[in-house]
Amino acid sequence: MISAHTRRSFRELSRRRARSMLTILTIAGATAGIWLFSIPGNIESSLSERGDVDGMHTIRLAPEVLDLTGPQLNELRSTANVAALDVRTLGRTEMAIGERTQSVVLVGVADFASQAVNIVSVEEGALPARPGQLVTDFENARTGRYTGAIGDTVALRSSNGSWVAFDVVGRGGTLRYSSEVAEDVPFLYLSNADVQAVMGYPTPNSIDVIASNRAPAAVAAMVADLRTRLASALPNLAYWDVLEVWEEGTWPGSEDFENFVVLFYVIAGIALLSALVLIYTTMNTIVREQTREIGMMKAIGGTRRRIGLGYLRTSLLLGAAGTMLGIAIGFPLSNLLMSFMSSEFGGTSIGWQFSSLALVLSLVVGLGGTALAAWPALHRAGHITVREAIEDHGVVSTYGAGPFDRAVARAALLSRRNQLGLRNTTRRAGRNLATAIPIGLAVGTMLGFAAVSITALDETHNSQRLEGGDIIVWNNGGRGLDAAAAAVMESVPGVELAHQMIYSNVELGGEYYVWGLPAVSTYDHDILDGRWFTAEEDEARARVVVFGEAVAELSGTAVGDLVTVETRRGPIDLEVIGIDGHLVNDGQGMFMPIQTVFDYEGWTTGNYWVRTVSPDEATVDAAADGLHRTMRERGYTIGSTLRYISRNANAAENRLVVTVIMAMGLPIVAIGMIGLVNAMTSNILDRTREIGVLRSIGARRRDVRAMFRTEGMVIALVGWLLGIPIGYLVGRFIMWVLENEFHAAFDFAFPIWPILVALLATILVSLLVLRLPLRRAVRMSPGDALRYE
């Protein structure tokens, strides 16, 4: 049976249904934000589990030619600590898409029916059962890299320049390669034999291994044993890529994901803070409205403890209702965001998950946080004397004593009704300021996120622009792209400049990209310390290197230091001569003279960067067609990547991320607007008699509406002003975290236009949310208002 005290609490909630519902929504917003904390753990566990299901490799060795017999492969599989081993063929060529070509990565599978490592599975369709069939990665369509469907035909350029047709029979993928689609090119899965036929490779060129014991020492010993056995079986062994190692607990995209997680914690923290401030304000309002009632309870013998427990019971009922609603909102919201982030950073979709930890935290915050926020009001209720309660008439006795009150009272430029509205904001200055704080947090969060997004987009745009060139041209069989190819390319209409470049990989406490460039290139370097290499050093194949800023910090290296890096052909010593400040490859790249890279790699030809006379797509497409035609006539077989395609895909991904970041701040905006509605509704209820008096002495509905609208807009504008420094600090804090994560410096942007947009949005949203309380105020009849208790 429900006690009398509990029934009183229910009656209190039903008496002020609008205010109770707004308070419940506020608590629900805070509780829903708690579920954001469950996303990182769920994604990490799900993608780690997906890696286990897909059999993602622990290490990959990349021999150029893997001419091993069945018994020799079985001997490799018998190596200590090897749990599973598969060989595959990897290649990069071109596919025809309409009138243009697109770079594509081909992933070979020895036997689709018997896979042990990097298992390719299908979501739709079937796995290839015969030659001439392939599976397209499901991330190809999501990212816009390739939107072909089952039943389509794909034309792949072979090593002799001809086109080979394949049928798409399925959509699927595997974690290791699906994760690269968004950052690279489309991935297609074929049999090893088909990849070798297209690429002209005699044998597979990759060994994928799962280790039983993934401890670093055990993995290192296994790698050494495998290399020894390979060297014994293959006397002319050479590697086309450095060793790839995935430590336990990591997965493709995990590093980028960890950098992004900080935003979730900032959002959840601000949402929680906003809600607690609003709950505190609401409970104080409840006590303020019932000052006379508290006095009467004390007059008939009510104790501080009983009064406090009564209001605590009311706050816990609000907390319970808000918590249940917040869980109902937070659970699907967190799973939708989790699905996006797992696809964005891990290249895979994961199913919905329920977090017991988020549930417990929701109960703690929803009930405990509400009680904690209500405690100051409960304490105040217990200490109200009977005399204070009886003398209270809704107007602070000290109103008009302060200089700010007097200045507001003399606001001569405003109409009389707007003056009244402005004065009302100072009558309950503390409560109105507490209402403005959540609005300020909402505005500040959006401004901070906007600044971070603008900074990130600027840095991404600058990095892509500084990389140089509109077309990347690479050898696709036959005659290599030697130095003479530059003149041939520059003779093509639409081509302004062509120069050699080469990509390489080295190990230095982690794997890093190396760009081999001539001393003068399309790359616009920004030397923070030291210098760039010279043409003489390039010609002499000098062992010098320019580090990206992040590489220098991660390795603890300074200009003048000597470092030893591991290449695919063994270790080499390099002198660090400069530090580059651009964020190409997130600042984790190295730049060397191209002849130096040719020397340690044992290569004689490389790729080319081509700059066209105009970066517009039509000019680049025409130049690319001309390059293929002219180079084929001169005996070259080339592949090409049109960089605007990658830029457009990256821009689409960035826009999507920015949209999600901004959308994640909407709950905080909602809490701020709920606070404004709550405050105005409470003000109207608190001054119901005052409205009755105003109406009795001749005030019209539009006068009452203008008075309360002015008050609400002033509170909203104060929140907007508070939001500007809050937004700057939030943005700076997030960039500080990201700079520490990326080990690089960003040029933080906090432009004026988002502040003006926030002002316009604050005004429009405030006018919209004020309609409900204003409607209530103007519909009160003088008689009902004067009789209100």
Buried (B, 14 or more C-beta within 10 A) or exposed (E): EEEEEBEEBEEBBEEBEBBBBBBBBBBBBBBBBBBBBBBBBBBBEBBBEBBEEBBBBBBBBBBBBBEBEEEBBEBBBEBEBBBBBBBBBBBBBBBBBEEBBBBBBBBBBBEBEEBBBBBBBBEEBEBBEEEBBBBBBBBBBBBBBBEBEBEEEBBBBBBEBEBBEBBBBBBBBBBBBBBBBBBBBBBBBBBBEBBBBBBBBEBBBBBBBBBEBBEEEBBEBBBEBBBEBBEEBBEEBEBBBBBBBBEEEBBBBBBBBBBBBBBBEBBBEBBBBBBBBBBBBBBBBBBBBBBBBBBBBBEEEBEBEEBBBBBBBBBBBBBBBBBBBBBEBBBEBBBEBBBBBBBBBBBBBBEEBEBEEBBEBBBEBBBEBBBBBBBEBBEBBBEBEEEBBEEBEBEBEEBBEEEEBEEBEEEEEEEEBBBBBBBBBBBBBEBBBBBBBBBBBBBBBBBBBBBBBBBBBBBBBBBBEBBBBBBBBBBBBBBEBEEEBBEBBBEBEBBEBBBBBBBBBBBBEEBBBBBBBBBEBBBEBBBBBBEBBBEEBBEBBBBBBBBBBBBBBBBEBEBEBEBEBBBBEEEBEBEBBBBBBBBBBBBBBBBBBBBBBBBBBEBEBBBBBBBBBEBEBEBBBBBBBBBBEBBEEEEBBBBBBBBBBBBEBBBEBBEEBBEBBBEBBBBBBBBBBBBBBBBBBBBBBBBBBBBBBBBEEEBEEEBBBBBBBBBBBBBBBBBBBBBBEBBBEBBBBBBEBBBEBBBBBBEBBBEEEBBEEBBEBBBEBBBEBBEEBBEBBBEBEBEEBBEEE
